Amino acid sequence: MFLRAHALPRVAWLTTPVTLAAGASVALFVRRGWRSVRIVDLAALVVGIACVAALVPPVAQHYPKVSVTATGQKNPASASSEVWVGLESGAQSFDGHWSGAGDAWEPRGQRYVSYRNQPATLTWEGAWGEGARLELGRHSWSGIARVDIGGKEQTLDLYAPVASTLTIPLPRPSLSWKDKALWVGFAAAVMLAVSVFGHFLRALPVLWSGSLAIAFLMSCITLFAVHERSYAGDFDVVAFDSNAPVTTVELDAGQGFAPELNYPLKPSTPSRFETAASPDAAWRIEATDSAMIGIPLASSEPNGPETANDGVQPVSVGRTSIYTLEGSKTPTLAVVEPDSQKHAIAIPQSGSDKIFVLVERDATSLRVTVSRSFGSLAIGSDFSGDVTKARILADNGRAASKLFRISFDAPFQAFELQPAGNDAYAVTSIRRPDSRMFVAIKLLAAAETFLLVMLIPVAAWTCRSLAQLAKRGRPVSVIIGTVGIVGWMGVAALITWPGVVGWDGTMPYVVFDAGAYDTWYGIGYPLLVGGLLLLEGPKLVTATGVAGTMLLLLVTLTIGLGATRRGIRALIVTLCVAWLPLTIIPFASAVHLRDAMNGLVMASFAVCVFVMLMKWSRWSASQRCVIVAALVCNGLVAALLRVDNIPTLGIWFAGACLVLSGSRARRLAMVAIAAVAWLSITPLAERALFSDRTALSAAKRMYATTALVNPVTGMLKIGQNRLSASTSAQTREVLDRLIDVDFSLAHWSPYEIVYWHQTHTERAPPTDADVRDLQKTYVRLALESPVLFIKIRLATFASNLGFSGSVDGLRMPSNSFELQSFYDQLADSGGSMKKFQWLYSFAPEGHHWIDSLRSLRHWTAMVATHIPQLIVCLVALAWFRRYPPCALLAAGSVARVCVFFLFAPASVFLYLYDLQLIGFCLPFLMAGWTPQQESPATRHCGDA
């Protein structure tokens, strides 16, 4: 129902939802008394709900009745009275069926034909998609049919000497009273739900309640602002005017035309025919051995139904038409005068395989241009949504003109590009029907706006807390610690700006521009990055990562400086100044990679759990509800990013609920709600986003094999003299279903899995049985040769901790760690990455200070290690009685480390970036926690 065109009058956009919102909200506030109503909060909720209601119109679902009657009559020239009928539903699949067939109508694939027992009527029962059309066959055996669409009847003579198809567009559905009633019920439910949310705001401090209301309002405005945005799609462009062979397409993505964005075309010169034509003369254009597919012009007014692929087309005065010729590689084309005299039109013999015809007629002349000067630029590799201008050049250096962008999918239209100066043309964006994935991106963009606004009160609380600490006699600690964090993070952000794009960091950009989803890198990451791209662009991704990380560190600094002992405060300040540059945090905060975003989300969850445990006893019931809801939502994001986050989330949240004071039943209910939400979010998202369940299952099976293929291959290679013959044979047989075993054994390494990508396409996609057999083989090898298994897993795991030495003879090649774990595609001098930089409006050199970036990356790779952070976690576990919340966070982190010890497929240091962040923050949190906290020391006896 989301993001459809609004069917109500514009006045109703505000009157209806405002009335409902005001009534429901005020009713809930009345029980506390009128003086409790905050006008600012209420106004923000009302206006925000109005925006939401305006974006969720009643969905029209009343489809008119469509029937086709074979009358049994025919044209005298026809050999029979056959009627062929079909329904094409455009970009969306239709939901319905033909009825009334009986013996009179016979199914022929997706079509029905009637040639006996006439007259006979065939009726369509059901719905259809955008751009649906009724198709009637025309040939020398066709008869006369009667078509009834919603009570509008027309009789058609389908006889034609040359086979073709008559197309009648089907109307959009209309609103029925049921549709309106459904919308009213939905709107009322939204009003009540949000009013309950507003009811809780009253119990919160003014800063937080006002921020929540404003954040909600801003998210609604964001949704309203982006609801008409569309994904870019491929760029298909054709030129119709050039006096020399067209050879090149050039693009400008906001940084000027560059050689990296030049694309060659097969040389071709458009041909042109022009003649005088009086306005009342009936001219036609005729194609032989080819079908003429009419492409509607986006700027044209509807002209009623027209034949989509007849061989003969009338030429109307004052109308511009574009056709594409299909069906023959050597078609012929002619203009037919009113007296049937034909004028042959030359068709270019070289150029693209696609042929386009532009027909223009005014009151005095007729012009027909035929062009094969066509370029198709694929999204992501050759084109992006950031491209603003395009031009097409001929081999003599002059620019071609009359450029049209063609959309072959929904909408099936042609868009004339308008001049933008210097022989360039502005690239027309296309308003496409929203895919499920793009609807989700728009909703997440609104949610991210909510989150970004809510960071403001967090930052305000942090600054106020630091100022209060300075006033209480700790100004030196506050200044040094703040300067250390802001200084190191600021320098790194300046050097890495506008971002560090990792190995697979380009994938969300392509997904966003293509409007199509790829599960290879999970569900959540492309959606989250897509939302940020929709709001602003790549720089917002970097700004969010850097600002979020900096705020997280400042929050933990505020907690740590609350320590009473001066020595501990000095240690905290020293960590900010001396340890932070020895971590990967400054560099990784700017990395565009799922693992970097995942680490920040997980660390934020951990710190929020600590804050909840520290302040739970001081909060009211409403404040507790808000923090629990925030934690559950944070966990939903983490679960969407990586499913293997759920065990760690469960340890943290369940442990926190056990430590908290209060009703045991209520705490268990909190754990149950969080568990159900986190376990169900990925299946629900898959069901909502993917209509092709078979393809989704195949992709998930492919992804499931990656964690096991590398260790199994290593066991087979190193253990060839230790494993039994039957085990080796079975292992080879299982692996050979997925990859080329001999190639993989020759190229195997415990540190990378590139060989898998090079050979898995040679095999059939894995089945469920293949995945189960691989899992059984993995367990069998681990049990049969545990020492060898631990050796191979330790080699991979040690490299993930930052160890670059040899593990029993298994050594990572020199320089591989830096390039593999901290690779930056914007610093790559290769051609494909240069193209990416220009397509997505990064700086022409990728970074403003490229040499400094390489130095920072090299330094980060030199000092990269998770070992100190892991030691901190172990220490926190050992002091679990003194620091129970910190021990709880450490336990979850260690559990995640154990998961990656068993299943990390390769050496990717950022797999454990959450350990890097949490391990760095734990000393701050331990310093800020004192055993005399009111909770859990005051828990009642018997609490678990």
N, C-alpha and C positions, 0 to 999 in steps of 0.2 A: 504493500500500500504506500510505501514511502516514495517521495520525490516524483510524483506524477503531476501532470498539469492540473491546476486548480480549476474545478468546475463551478464553484460558487461565484456569485457576483463579488466584485472587489470589496464592496462595503462589508460583506459578511466575513471577510478575512479577520476582522477585529471584533465586530459586534458580537458574533456568536461565541467565540472562545473567551472573550473578555467577560461576557455575562456569566458563562459557566464557571470560569476561574474565580471571579469575584465572589459568586455565591458560595462555592464549595470552600474556598479559602477562609472567607469571613466566618462561615458556619463553624469551622474548627477553632478559629480564634475566639469566638464568642464565649466558649466555655471557660476561658481564662479571664474574660472581661475585656471590654473595648479598649481599655488603657494599655493592654498588653500587645495590641496590634501595632507593629512597626510599619509605617507607611512605605518606607524605602524597600523593605523586604517584600511586602505585599505587592508593590508596584512592579518590582523586578520579576516576581513569579508570574504575575498576570500577563505582563508584556511578553515574557519568555514563552509562556504557554500559548499565547496568541500566535507567536512565530511558529511554534511546533504544529499547532492546529492548521495553520495556513499551508504548511508543507506536507500535510497528510490529508489530502482531499478525499472525498468519497470516490471510491473506485467504481467506474462504470462497468457493469457486468451484464447489461441487458442487450443481447445480440439479436438483431432482426432475423426473421425467418428467411431462409434462402431455399428456393426450389427451382428446379429446371424440368420443363416438360418437353418431351419429344412428341411433337404434334402428329407425326406420321406424314406430314406434308413435305414437299421438296420443290426446289427450283427445277423448271423444265430441263435445264442443262445438267442437273445432277443425276448420277447413276443410282442413287439410293436416298434414303431418309435417315441415315446414321446421325447420331448425336454423341459426341465424346465430351465428357465432363471431368474436371479435376479441380482441386482446391489447393492453392499454394499459400502457406501462412506466413511468408516473409521471414523476418529474423527470429521469430519465436515459434515454437511448436504449437500446433493447434490441439484442442481438446474437444473431440466430438466424433461423429460418424455420419455416414449417409444412411438414410432409411427409405423404405418404400421400393427397394430394388426389385425383389421378386424375380420372375422369369424375364421381365422386360429389360432389366439393366444387368449387364454382366461385368464383374470386376476384371480389370486388366492392369495389374500392378496397383499403382496409386490412382488409376483412372477408372471411370465407368463408361460403358458404351451401350447404346440402345439402337437396335436395328429391326426389332420384331415386337409383336404385341403392343403396338403403339395405337393411340397415345398413352404415354406412361410418364409418371412424375417421380422425380428423385428429390428428396428433401435433406438438407444438412441440419443436423441437430447438434448444437454445441457452440463452442467459442472458436476464435481465431486470433492470431497475433497481429502486431503492427505491420502494415504493408501487405495484408492478405489480399488475395485476388482470386476470382473465379476464372477458370480457363476453359475455353470451348474450342475443340478442334475444328479446323476448316480444311476441306479438301474436296475432291471431285465427287465423293460419295456422300457428302454431308447434306442434311435436310434442314428443316425449319424448326427452331426451338423457341420456347416461351420461357423467359427468365423473370422470376418474381423475387425482389429483394425488399423486404420490409413493406410489402403492399404496393411497391412501384413495379409495374409489369412492363416488359418490352418484348417484342417479337423480333427474332433475328434470323435472317437467311444466312446459313453457315456455308453455303456453297462457295468454293474458290478453286480455280483451275490449278493453282499451285498451293501445295500444303503449307499451312501456317497456323497460328494460334490467335484467337480473339481473347483479349484479357479485359476483365471488368473488375476494377478495384472494389473491394468490399468496405463498407463504412465502418467507422469506429463504433464500439458499443456505446449505448446511451445509459443515463442514470435512471434507475427505477426507484420506487419508494423503499425497497429493501436495501438498496445500496445506501440511500440517505440515512435510513434507520441504523445501519451498521456503523456508518461514520459517526452519527450522534452518540451511539453507545461507546465507540472507541474514544471519542473526544472527552466524553464525561469520565471515562475511566482514567484517562491521562490527567484530567483536572484533579480528580480525587487523589490519585497517587502522588502528584506533585504537591498538593495541598498538605498531605501528611508529612511530606518532606519539609515543607514550610513550617509546619506545626513544631517540629523539633528544633528549628532555628531559634525559637524564642528562648530556649534554655541554654543556648550557647553564648559565649562572650560576644560583644558587639562586633569586634574585629572579625571573628570567624563567621558569625551568622551573616554579616554584610558581605563578606568575601564569597561565601557560598551562594548567596543570592545573585551577586554580580557575575560570578563564574557561570552559573546556570543561564543567566541572561545572555552572556557573551557566547556561550556554546549554542544557544538557540539562534542568535544572530549569525553565527558562523554557518550553521546549517542552512539558514535562509540564503546566505551569500553564495554558497557553493552548490546549491541544489541544481543549478543549470549547467554546471561545469561538466565537461566530458573528457574522456581519454582521447589521446591524439590519434592513434591508429596509424596505419601505413600512409605514406605520401605517394599517391599516384597522380602524375601530372602529364598533360599533353599540351603541345604547342601547335597552333594553327596558322601562324604567320611567320615566315622566314624566307629570305631570298637566297639562302645557302643551306647546305646540309647541317642539321642540328646535331651537336656532338657532346654537349656537357650540361649537366645540371649543377648549379651552385647554390649553397644554402648559407644563411646567416642566422646564428642562434643568439644574436644580441651583442656579439663581439666582432662583427664584420665578416665579410666573405673570406674564407681561408682555403688554402690548398687541401687541408684535411677533409673539407666538406665539399669536394668536387667529385662528381660521379659521371663516368663516361656513358654515352648512349651510342647505339648503333646509328651511324650517320644516315640521315633521311631528310628530304626536303618536302614539306607539305605541298600538295597540288591544289589549284584553285580554278573554279569555273564561275564566271559571272555573266549575266545576261539581263537585258531589260525585261520587265514583266509588269503588265498593268495590274491594278489591284483586283479587278474582277475576273481575271483569268485563272483557270483551275490547273495549276502546275502540280506535277507529282515527281517523286524520286523513286527509282526502281533499282533493286539489287537482284542479281541473278546468281544462282548457286550459293546463296548466303542469306542468313536471316539478319534483319535489321532490328537490333534491340534498342528501343528508345530509352534514353537516360534523362529523367526529369531535371530541369534546371532549378536550383534552389531558390533563385530570385523570381521565378515565374509564378504567375497566378495559376490556380488550377484551371485546366481547360476541359475537364470532363474525361471520360474514359477514352483511351486510344489503344490501338493495336500495338502490342509490345514487340512482336517480331514478325510482322508481315514483310513480304518482299517488296511491297509497294506502299509508299507513304504519301499522303497529300501534303502540300506545302502551304501553310496558312500565312496570310499577310500580318505583319507586325509580330511575328513569333520567331524566336530563335530555338532551334532544336539540335540536340546532339544524339547521334546514334553510334553504336558499335556493331561492326559486321562480324558475324560468327558463322561457322559451318563450312568454310572453305578457305584454303590458303591463297587461292587465286580467284577472288570474286570479281565480278564486273558491276559497274555502277553507271547509271544514266539518269539524266533529267528528261522528263517527258512533258512536252508542250500540250496545251489544250487540244491541238489537232492530232495528238498521238505521235508527233515527230520526236525522235529521241536524240539526245546529245550525250555521247559517251564522256565520262569523267575519268581522267587518268588517276590511277591508284599508285602511289609510290611503291616501288618494288623492293626497296631496302628499308631497313629500320626494324622496329619492334614487330612482333607477331600480331599484336593487337592493332586493329584499324579503326579509326574514329572519323566520323563525318559530322561536320558543323554546317547547318543549314540556316541561313539568315535571309529574311525577306522583308522588304519595306514596301512602300507604295509604288516605287518605280523600278526596283531591281531585285534580282535573286542571286545569292552568292552561296556556292557550295564549296567547302574546303575539306579535303581528305588528308589525314595525317597519320603517319606512323612514328612521329617524333614523340615517343612516349617513354617515360621513366617511372619505375616502381621502386621506391626506397622503403626498405623494411624498417619498422620501428625498432629502436634500440641500437641496431648496428649501423644504420644509415640516416635515421631521422629521429627527431624527438619532439616533444611538445614545446620545447623552448625555442624552436626554430620560428623566426618571425618573418623572414624574407626569403625569396627564392628568385632565381633568374636562370634562363636557359640560353646558352650561347651557341652560335653557329661556328663553323670552322674558319670563317673569315673574321672572327672576333666580335661580330655584331650580335646583339641580343634578339632572340625571338620574342614575339608578342602574342597576344590572345591566348593566355594560359588558362587552362581549366584544371581544377583539382577534381578527380573522380573518386567517388565513394562507391565501392562495389558491394558492400554489405549494407546493413541498416544504418542510415537511410541510403537507398539506392538513388544517388543524385550526383549532379555535376555542379561545381561551384566556380564561378569565374573569378580569377584573382585580379585584384585592383592594383594599378601602378602605385609604387611607393618611392619613386625617384631613382635616378641613376640606373635605369633599365631594370630595376628590381621590382618585384611584385610582393604585396603583403600576403602571407600564407593564411588562408581562410581556415579558421577552426570549424569543426563539424560537431553539431549537436547530435550525439548518438544516443540511442536508448541505453539506459544504464544497465550494465551487467551486474550480477549479484555482487561480484567482487568490488565494483566501483561504488555501489550503494554502501557497502561496509566501510570503504575508505572514507566516504563522506560522513558517516556516523562517527567514525574514529577521529576524524578531523575536529568535529564538534567536541568529542570527549577530550581530545588533547588541548583544545582551547580552555576547557574547564580546568584541566590539570595545570596549565601554564598560569592561569589566573590565580589558582590556589597556591602556587609557589610564592606569590607576593606576600601573603600574610606569614608564611613560613620564614621568608627572608626578613620580614619586619620583626617577627618574634626573635630571630637569631641576632639581629643587630641590636635590638633593645636589651636582650640578655647579655650580650658582650659589653654593652655600655654600662649596665648595672654592675657587672663583674669588675669593670675598670674603676667604677666609683667606690667599690668596696675594698680598694687597696690592691688591686691586681692589674694596674694599667700596663706595666711592662710585659707581663705574660700575654695579655690580650693583644697588644700591639705587635709583639714579635710573632705570636702564633698566627694572627690574621695576615700579617705581611708575608709570612712564610707560605701559607696556603694560597692566598691570592696572587702573590708574586710568582711562585713556580707554575701555578696553573695558568696565569695570565701570559707568561713568557711562552709556555708551550702552546697555548691557544693562538698566540700571535704568529708563531713559526708554522704551525700546522694549518692555519687558515688558508682556504675555506673548508678543509676537511682532509681526512686520510681515508681513502677508499680501499678497503681490503680486497682479498682474493675474490670473494663472491659479493662484494659490496655493490656492484653494478646491477645485480639482479632486480632489486626492488624498483629501480628506475625504469627498467624495461617492462616490468609487470604493471607499473602505474600507467605508463604510456600506452601499453597494448590493451589494457582493460581485461586481460586474461590472467588466470592464476596458475602458478606453478608451485606444487607442494614440496619441491625438493628442499627448500630452505625453511620449511615450517609454514604455519598459517599466520602467526602473529606478526613476524618481522616485516614482511612486505606490506601488510596492512598499516602498521604503525608508521613506517617510513612513508608510505603513500599518503597518509593523512598529513604529515608534515610537509611533504612536497605540494600537496593541494593548498595548504595554508600559505606557504611562502616559497619553498624551494630547498635545494641541497644545503644552503647555509643555515637554515633553521635546524636541520638535523644535527649539524655540528654545534650550533649555539645551545641547543637543548642538552646535548651530552656534556658539554663543558660546564654550563651553568648548573645543571643538575648535580654533577660530581662535586663542583666547588661548594654548592650549598650543603650537600651531604657532609663534606669534610668540616665545614664551619659549624654545622649542628653538633657533630661529635666533639669538635673543639670546645663549644659552649658547655657541653656536658662534662668534658674532662677538666676544664678549668674550675669546675665547681668543687674540686677536691680540696680538702682542708689542709693537707700537708704541702708545704712549699716545695719540697724535693720532688714530689709527684708532679706538681705543676711545671717545674723546670724540665722534667723529663718529657712531658707533653709538648712543651714549646720546642724542645730539641727535636722531637720527632717531626714536627711541622717543618722545621728548617733543614734538618740534616737527612732524615729518612725519606721524606717525600720525593726528592729528586733521585733517590736510589731505587724507586719503584717505577712501574710502568704506567702509573695512574695519570700523570700529566699528558703523556703521549696517547694512551689508549682512550682517554675521554673524548678525543676528536675522531676516533676511528669509526667509519661507517661499516659496521659488521654486526651480525646478530649477536655474537658472543660478547661484544663490548656493551651493547644495549642490555643484554641479558644480565651481565654482571652488575650494572647500575640498578636495574629493577630489583634484583635479588638483594643487593646491599641496602637499598632503600627499605625493603620489607623488613630486613633484619633490624635496622635501626628503629623503625616504627614499632616493632615488637618490644624492643628495649624500652622505648619511651612509654609504651602502654604499661609495661610492668612497673616502671618507676613512678608513674603518676596515677595509676588506676584508682587508688583509694581516695584521691582528692577530687575525682571527677564525678559529675552527676550522671544519672542514668542516660540522659540524652547525649552527653558527651561521650559516654562509653559506646553507645550505639553508633555514633558517627565514626569513632576510631575503628571499631570492629568492621563496619561497612567499608571503610577505606582500606583496611588490610585485606578483606576478601576481594575487593576490586583489584588491588595490587597483585594479589595472588592469581587472579584471572589472567592478567597480562602476562605474568611469569609462566603460567601453564600454557598459554598460547605460544609463547616464544619457544619453550622447550618442554616436552612432556616429562623429561627426566628431572625437572625442577620440583615436581609434585612431592616426592619423598622428603626432600629438604623442607619444603613449605609445611608439610604435615608435621615434621618434628618440631619446627619452630612454633607453629600456632598451637598444636596440641599441648606441647610442653608449657607454653605460656598460659593456656587455659587451666592446666593443672596447678600451676603456681599461684594463680590469682585467687583472691578471697571471694567469698560470695556463694550463692546457691550452686551446688554441684550439678543439678539438673540443667540450670541455665548455661553453665560452662560446657557441659556435654552437648547441649543443643548448638552452641556456637561452633564447636568442632564438627558436628554433623553437617551443619549448613555449609561450612567452608569446604569440607571434604566433597560433598555432593556437587557444589558449584565448580570446584577445580577439576574433578574427575569428569564432569559432563560438558565442560565448555568446549573442549576440542571436538568431541563427536557432534555436538550441536552446531558448531561453526562449520564443520565439514558438511553436515546435512544442509545447512543454509546456503553455503557458497558453491557447492559442487552438485550440479544436476546429473553428471555422468558418474554414477557410483562405481561402475566397473573400472573406469580409467583411474579413479581415485584409489581404489583398492590395489590396482597394479602399481601405481606410483608409491604407495605406502610399503608394499612388499619390496620394491626396489630399494627404498631407503632403509628398510629394516636389515637388508643384507650387508650394508656398508660397515656396520660396527663389528661384524664377525668375520668377514672375508679376509681381512689382513692378518689377524692372529692365526686363523686356520691355515692360511697359506704359509705363514712363517713356521708353524709347527710341522707342516709337511716338508718344507725345505731343510730346516736345521735338524729335524728329527728323523730324516730318512733312514738312518742306521739304528735308530732307537725304537721306532714304532714297529709294531708287528706288520707282517705283510698284508693281512686282511684289513687292518686299520688304514694303512697307507692307500690301499686300493679303493677302499670305500671313500676316503677323504678326497682322492683324486676324482672319483666319479661324481661326488656331490659338488665339488668346486667346478668341474667342467660343464655343469649345467648352467653356471652363472658367468664364467670367464674362461679365457684361454689359459689352461693350467700351465703349460710349458712356458708361455710368454710371461706369465705372472711369477713363476718360480725364478726365471732369469732376471726379473727386474724387482723382486721383492725387497722391501726395506721396512723395518719396524717404525720408520719415521714418516712415511708418506704412502699414499694409496693412489697415486696418479695412474699406475698401470691398470687399475680397475676401470677407470674411465675410458681407457684405450681399447678395452676388449669386451666389455659387457654388452655392447651393442651387437656383437657378433652372435650372441645367444638369444634365445627366446626369453621374453620377460619371465621372471621367477613366479612360480605358482605357490600356493599355500603349502603344498607338500615340499617344495624346494626349500622354503624358509624353515619349515619344521625340521627337515633333515639337516640343514646347516646348523640350527640350534643344537640338535642332538649331537652332531659331530663336534661342535665346540665344547660341550660339556664332557663328552667322551674323551677327547684329547686332554682336557684339563685333569681328569681323574686318572687317565692312564700314564701321563708323564707330567706330574705336577711341577717338578723342578724346572723342566724345559718351559712349561707354560708360564711359570712365574718369571723366568729369565726374559722371555719375549715381552710379556706385559710390563715388566719393570723397565725395559729399554724404552718403550713408548712412553710410559708414565713418567720416567725420570726426565725425559726431554720436555714433557709438559710442565714439569716443575722448574725447568730452566737449567737442568744439568746437561752439559755438553760433552762430557767425557765418554769413555767407553764402558759399556756394560757387557762384560764377558765376551769381548771381541766385537760387539755390535756398536759401531761408532757412527754418529751423524756426520755427513760430509761437511767440510769447512764452509763457512758462510751460509749454510743451508738454514740454520736456525733464524738468522736475521731476515732472510728473504721469505722464509716460509711463515713465520709468526708475525712479522711486522712489515709485510709487503704493502707498498702504497702504489696503487695504480696511477695516481696522479704524478708520481715521480718517475714513472716508466717512460723511457724514450721511444718505445715501440709505436708503430703506426696506429694499431687498433686503439690503444689507450689515448693517443693524441686525439683521435677522432672522438672518443668519449668525452674528453675534456672540452672540446669545442661544442659538441652537441648539447651538453648539459650546463653550459655557461660557467664552467670553472675558469679560473685564470688561464690565459693562453699557455703559460708554463706550468700549470697545475697549482703551483704555490708562488707566493710573492718572493720568498727567500728559499729557493730550492736547495741551495748548498747547506743552509742552516737546517733545513728539514732533514736532509740526509745525515747530517752530523747528529741531530737529536735522535733519529731512528737508530743510528749505530750505537750511540750511548745507551739508549733504552735496551737494545739487544745485549749489550755487554753486561748490564747490571740486572737484567731480567731474571728473577727467580721467585718462586713461591715458597721457598723453604723457610725464611723467617716468619712469614705469615702462618705457615702450617705449624711451626713451633709455638707461636703465640696461641693458636687454637688449642694445642695440646696442653699448654700451661693453664689456659682458662678451664679446660676440662679437669685438670688436676685440682684446681681451686674451686670446684663447683659449690662447696659449702659456703665459701666466702662470697663468691660472685655467681649466684645461680643463673641470672639472666644471660650473662656472658658465656657461661658454660653451655647453656642451651643453644646459643647462636653458634658456638664452636662445634657442638655435636652435629648440628645440621650441616655445617661446612665440611666436617670430616666425613660425614656420610656421603656427601656429594663427591668428595675426593675418592672415596672407595668405589663409587659407581664408575668414575672415569678411569680408575685403575683397571677395572674389568673390561670396559667397553669403549674406551677412546680409540677411534680407528686410525689416528695418525698423530703426528706431533704438531699440535696447534696450541701455543702457549695461552691464548686468550680463552680456551675452553674453561679455564679456572680463574677467569678474571674476577668473578665474585669472591673467590678466596683471597685474591690480592686486595680488594677493597675492604672486605670484612676483617681480614687479618690486620690491616693497617688501622682500622677504626677500633678494634677491640681494646687496645690499651687505653684509649680515650674513655671508652665506656666503662672499663674496669675502674679507672680513676674516679669517675663520677658516681659510681655505685658505692653505697655504704651499707654495712650489715644492719644498721639501725633503721632501714627503710620500713615504713609502716606496713607495707605489703612486700613479702608474704609473712613477715614475722608475726603478725597479728592474726594469722589464719586460725580458724577453729580446729580443735583437735578432731581428727577423723577425716580431714580433707586429704584427698589423694595427693 
